[in-house]
Amino acid sequence: MPRENVTLECTEARKEGKSPSRYMGSRNKKLKTDKLQMMKFNPALKRRTLHKEIK
């Protein structure tokens, strides 16, 4: 199965001392070999921030 589940974590929340928000997503690992990055809403910061894939 080429799709895998990934966890996206906020990159800006830890710098500001707040808890990072996490989202679950999936990606096709045959077509997208690099780590996934998406703009998602962080409720602790009350704005959209960059979320990157973590292990």
Residue pairs with C-beta under 8 A, 6 or more apart in sequence:
2 28
2 29
2 30
2 31
3 26
3 27
3 28
3 29
4 26
4 27
4 29
5 24
5 25
5 26
6 24
6 25
6 26
6 27
6 36
6 53
7 22
7 23
7 24
7 25
7 53
7 54
8 22
8 23
8 24
8 25
8 36
8 38
8 40
8 51
8 52
8 53
8 54
9 20
9 21
9 22
9 51
9 52
9 54
10 20
10 21
10 22
10 40
10 42
10 45
10 49
10 50
10 51
11 49
11 50
11 51
11 52
12 42
12 45
12 49
12 50
13 19
13 20
13 21
13 42
13 44
13 45
13 49
14 20
16 45
18 44
18 45
19 44
20 42
20 44
21 40
21 41
21 42
21 43
21 44
21 51
22 51
23 38
23 40
23 51
25 36
25 38
27 36
27 53
35 52
35 53
36 52
36 53
37 50
37 51
37 52
37 53
38 50
38 51
39 48
39 49
39 50
39 51
40 48
40 49
40 51
41 47
41 48
41 49
42 48
42 49
